[in-house]
Amino acid sequence: MSQDTNYDTFAEAYSAENETSLVNAFYERPAMLKLAGDVRNHRILDAGCGSGPLSEALVDRGTEVTGFDSSEAMIGLARKRLGAQAELLVADLGQPLPFADDAFDDAVASLVFHYLEDWAQPLTEIRRVLRPGGRLIMSVNHPILYPWTNPGTDYFKPTKYSDEHTFNGQPGTLTYWHRPLHAMTDAFTKAGFQIEVVSEPPYSPDAPEEIIPPQFKDRESFLSFIFFVLRAK
């Protein structure tokens, strides 16, 4: 996709971290699955599927999954994980998608859109490949995070920024676009979606105590991501 983060350089380390980390395995992914609900026999598009953990969970729930990612390394890992259980391909969310109109019942976009400066074309393309009444379930960085961690910055100004991380012992740089909440919701409605749910969920009660940071042990929720369920009009 049209982004600066190059997952090919740390795909295996990121994937390994994703399997067990609090924010991925016990917060973001359970929240996405809960919002998806009963998806048996649905045709689902996993946009920006990475190494496929969400696709795998959806397959286990009886769905027919097609996943794509701009990272060849990530798609390679997803194919090792899923084999023939899902159709997986390299594609760019910033370009026209290689799928027919109305091809999917639902789409999921897990921690993908915050890498993109422009949301108009990607949302329009996902709307095109969803059947009328289909859903887009997505998660992105919470809009409060950037101004919260960078005091003095303008919440209302779309801003490109980077964070340094360590994934399973390997350093990696993630580059995002901050945008205020109203810019997100305006983009959804302009692309032909109706907003059904805005969610700021707690982390999973199944999270092992040893991976919960001390500052979170006396609370059930923390702000990291924001989640949306959008209905194609």
Secondary structure, 3 states (H helix, E strand, C coil): CCCCCCHHHCHHHHHHHHHHCHHHHHHHHHHHHHHHCCCCCCEEEEECCCCCHHHHHHHHCCCEEEEEECCHHHHHHHHHHHHHHCEEEECCCCCCCCCCCCCEEEEEEECCHHHCCCCHHHHHHHHHHEEEEEEEEEEEECCCHHHHHCCCCCCCCCEEEEEEEEECCEEEEEEEEECCHHHHHHHHHHCCEEEEEEECCCCCCCCCHHHCCHHHCCCCCCCCEEEEEEEEC
